[in-house]
Amino acid sequence: MNPSTAFATVLVDELVRCGLREAVIAPGSRSAPLAMALHAAASGGRLRLHVRIDERSASFLALGLAKASGRPVVVVCTSGTAAAHFHAAVIEADEAGVPLLVLTADRPPELRGTGANQTVDQVKLYGSAVRWSCELGVPEDRLGQVGYWRSLAGKAWALAAGNGVTFPGPVHLNVPLREPLVPQAGEWREPLEGRPAGRPWTSMPASDAAGSPVLELDWTERGLVVAGDGTADPDGVARLAEQAGWPLLAEPSSGARRGPAALTSYQYLLDAADWVAAHQADLVVSAGRPGLSRGQLALLRAAGHRGPHVVLAQGPGRWSDPARTATDVVGHIRLRDAPGTPTRWLSSWLAADAAVRRAADDTLAAHGGLTEPTLARELAAALPPGALLWVASSMPARDLDRQMAPRSDVRVLASRGASGIDGLVSAAIGAALAHQAAGGGPAVALVGDLALLHDAPGLVLGPAEPRPDLCVVVVHNDGGGIFSTLEQAAFPASFERLFGTPHGADLRSLAAAAGLPHRRIEHAADLSAALAGTGLRVLEVRADRSAGAKLRAAVSAACSSALAQPGC
């Protein structure tokens, strides 16, 4: 057995012992030992293997698998620019705390800087976006290699997973390999086996919650809870709001939009400066990475001046404080004398939330048609219990935030760590596969047309690849809809070309090229039937960007008027 094959065999075995269950490969020659070792493990039923021809799609598939499963996923590529295409997913994993094990095959050191084909500088390629970056020693035929490889695999796994000690995230192992790259007959000079009974080489038990800092607070009536994407304990956040009688302003992908304190349309409340001024909180608790609106950020900027702003950490050493107003960063909060029942303060927020919900619904009904806000509202309501909804980072996430009623029986995920457009289709496929492998229900992705086009290769799956039950719902407004709501829209001479970016793509043809079913709907009443089905499929909803911006403005105006009425 040659060194490259021995190394790959041992590394994969040790990662499986640590808990590896999913691996993604982008094809290449230099990575052949790793690919073949993973294939052997998959053939033996030890893990599930996915192959993608495009490295970016592969990396975001792995990200989706890892985000939905909560455990590290391996993604492998060959040397050269292939590794560069992983970078966007690595950044997203870093910001969102998604455990990824990025294995980039490389040429050995003697070939670097010589003009050798497909050779670039891959050492610390991802900079500070990884929890750990390690340049492995080139596998050699000498004693001691097996212990080195196994201990290194255990460390990489622990740092990616976090183990309750650090914030989870990506780990980069750069793997220089010499030829031969395919198996050869012969024995290795030392046993390749690991610890007895399938135990990992190094046991690294996770720390318990007792090690997390706890802040004791006296209860105050006028408190607020804000939850963003990446909230570490969404159930705990929802319980805190309910026990304290505080309004819960939870983004859908926080996982905390549930319970009697959760609001549906709080963003419309935050848009109304006079209403917000009359409803200042004495205490704000924030969790995750809130940031879907300027009103939300303005609320956080005001927090900490009137009273405490307590940030619940996403993990040890990791928290989000975009407004830099946090007075305390803790793992848990213990409230003294919490009433455990609704308060007048909470009732006032719930009444205002109901008023703006009625105003928004009436305005959307008067407009008619299947608009983007209506689609977000109806889609969230139509999902069966146990479903997964993957939502794109731009307008779909914002429409969902303003329209989705609280639900505890639907899981909402998004790539809101860096909020990029990258790899959303592949990430949604990965999340759906992991969700359904764990016994979850059907999955839906709500994306814009640009997001779909940006990751069109993610739709192309080989005949042997696992396929999720995923309906990709595409809002087709022929360009970047979010820019129509921003200041750039006030410059019509340059707006369409630079920001609107119309493309004229035919999504039916795109779906056909990937061998996928396609359907287009125009009425909300057709949505439930259109969502029915199995497998990977595309559902298209046409929209107009300019009309959409005007409609959202009209809804906001109606909500502001509703808040000016007596009782709000």
C-alpha angles and dihedrals in degrees: 000000000000123000096252093053093044091050094049092046093052096042094052092045092052093047090052089051088052091053108275111159105156131047133176125202132194107199122254143133104243090052092053096112092054093043093050093047091051090047090052091050091049091048088054091053094248096120142358117255129209127188125199126179093213119064095212092052089047093053095048091046087056090047092054092047091050096044094051096041097040093221131101118275124200120230119186134193140166125253130285126030090351088080091052091061090063092061099090092052090046090054092049091048090050095051095041097041095241115162110236130165106206113196113188116185113219143185114261117263095260090066097050119103092013100097091256112165119271093005122138134151104278098163109121087350093163097048116200094348092092131071089224136001120199131183103207122219112253107265110257136187098250140104121278097036096110094056090046093051095046096047090047091051090052093050092048091050094048094049093048093046094044091218089220090292103082136019110274118245147123125325121195122212112184106203118199110197132187125208138295091071099176129068121279131191118262143076129277117239094243134030113280094203121111132216119326121271093022094289118157118255093245121026113219108177117198117250117247129242091261088080093060118098114254124203119205114211135183109239118253124186099226100065132135132201118206119189126188136179114304096032103171098214109021093169090053092048091051091048091049091054092047095047093046096043091235126145112256114219100189128171111225094245091052088079089224101095093113141094133049095298096055118109125214102203106022092138089070089054091051090051090062106081095189093050092048091049089055093048104050114162125229091209133024124194116191130186135182120003109315115188114120096124143022089239090058092051091047088055090053092047089056091047116095094034098075095031143331122324106203117193119202106216120238088219140328108317094002128099140139121240105154093165093047092228101119114133095182135021113197143153097231141009126220113196122207117217097000108174097222089213135084116281132209087254092055091043091056091054093046092050091050090046091053091048094053090043090058091046092049093047092048092051093048091047092050091052092050128195131078100298125176095259091046091050091052092049096045095042093053090048094046097055113109120235112280094029126138122224118196110193128195118244102243128052096342091061092048095046090049091049091055097042111031118104116220113276130174095187099063127070117220121194133175141168093249097140092092094358093225129159090231123124098344095148093049092045090051090050091050092048091048092050093051093042092053094041086060091053098266125147132249122319134222130190119204109201140152125246093254091052090051093048091046090060101027092135087063089071092061109089125176118242092253095049123108110255124209129219092249130150110199106208108199124197102210109198095145098250146002106337098185092065090063087066095050136076093266089074089071090072104068096172092069103015103092097046098041103033112007089051100185112203107177092218119170105226093191089061091045091053091046091052088057091046093245132140114252131197132175123206132187105183132063090224089066095054101089093050091045092054091055116099140070138260130029112324142153127237116189127204117184120218140169117238097208094045089047092055091050092048093051089050090050092050091050091049091050091050092050090052090050091054090054091061122098113275095038 
